């Protein structure tokens, strides 16, 4: 027996879940397929390694989806200042929410917390069904519909299938959508660190020729660390004893927060830029990491994915007929592809600019940081754009 829906979403992570909530609140019949349930959260749990720097625009989207209250009730950490500087000179720029008349620049939130809060909302929506643990086995697409057979044997039918199933998207592969990939030759080393001095509700980021280092504020003197390094150096850092690693980390941040006095578990993730050749085929569309991944130096990945979800939900809800029609899918891709490409190229440009060790480039970027820091209007227009306000 086939179960009929308006939309089938493969992937119940942050982007897939927020899309499901937005569509469910609009009265759409939605099926969400997810292979793995997130682990239960406890306030006594240590901080997760995977966090997101949510912009104000993403916070608004999560409020609209009905999930922000659940996030705040678990763990969310606002940051009021962002301090960025170049390790090769005196160039530095500082963004302060107070200068914008805003309470904060954004929030640092564990990915698991975001997903769990969205699932709380999703489970209250009568029009949304959660298939977990389950995932796609086969897909048949014709001019009118998608027929999806799950590994459990359940058969679903809908006018539209959404791939929100991550960088290694099965939906993208089944749809035959190609993807361009750039291997950065780097890894993102992540851990949670405790520092000698308080973080001052500040996100600290130091650009070095080997890659950027970010300390993102959590509670109680802890920071989430994301350190981009050449792959071999990241692997070497993973092997260091804690005491030696703390010393390396303290030096890399230029002792801005004093000494790093403790670190937890460490992991290193390979970094690649990816972009799908197109975002849609007949009755199939991609969102989030299934469509694009970018360098993490500005923490924009999940924010772009949430923008995708917002735009696709808006196009579906505005359509008066077939929500999987070429008109709907083309409108979504036109609205999102340009912004995603521009952000991806900008991040790659920053990576190349700050990785260049030639003296003229070092002078240029340090001078540029100092000049922009003094140009209040330009600096805060940049901040507003990043925040989505």
Helices and strands as residue ranges (DSSP letters): E 2-5, E 7-10, H 14-25, E 30-33, E 51-54, H 56-64, H 68-74, E 77-79, E 81-86, E 92-96, H 97-100, E 106-110, H 111-122, E 128-131, E 136-141, E 146-150, E 155-158, E 161-163, H 170-175, E 179-195, E 202-208, E 211-217, E 222-230, H 231-239, H 242-252, E 260-263, E 267-276, E 280-281, E 284-286, G 288-290, E 292-293, G 296-298, H 301-318, H 326-355, H 359-374, H 376-387
